[in-house]
Amino acid sequence: MAKLIRIYEDNPNPKEIHKVVEVLKAGGLVIYPTDTVYGLGCDITNTRALERIARIKNVKLEKANFSFICKDLSNLSDYVKQIDNSTFKLLKRTLPGPYTFILPGNNNLPTVFKKKKTVGIRVPNNAISLALVEALGNPIVSTSIRDEDEVIEYTTDPELILEKWDKLVDIVIDGGYGDNIPSTIIDLTEGEPVLVREGKGSTDIF
């Protein structure tokens, strides 16, 4: 049975954030708000938790295209090959924000992702997700929670999310209604920005 924890974005309660982080550190799965849709996440260092997410999404873990949710760009060098100045300026200009950037991965990727050549980096403009990552001390591996209903695509109501995911995850954070438009995905592996998916983030800036 998942636990519903209410956290307010304008002033996330450190005690509640700590409760969620303890669950993440213990290998738990958490559904949490971002600046786009609600995400399903776990601690990047916990292989068992990563395997749980892969099973839920019905994908092979080593081939899964999960995003790394970071607090800021200081985590970049942990998982991403050195990037040029113009790419860094582009990231600085757009993050935190509703974008996922695909970048070349380096040799420090967690063991389960060693074969991957690229990594999706996200720094959401949402105080709850940023507080979680900061308190955890490392990125959260994340994927969006799609809805089978093709009309809705993404569930926005935390209580409905809890109903559906009750037996699959450990915590659902109620951070208010979520958005139903996912992040814009931009591929930066070749230097020039390539639009992979148009979402909430404006593409005019590229």
Secondary structure, DSSP 8 states (H G I E B T S, - for coil): --EEEE--TTS--HHHHHHHHHHHHTT--EEE--SSS-EEEEETT-HHHHHHHHHHHTS-GGG---EEE-SSGGGHHHHB----HHHHHHHHHH-SSSEEEEEEB-TTS-GGGTT-SEEEEE--S-HHHHHHHHHHTS-EEEEE-B-S-TTT-B---HHHHHHHHTTT-SEEEE-S---SS--EEEE-TTSS-EEEE--SS-STT-
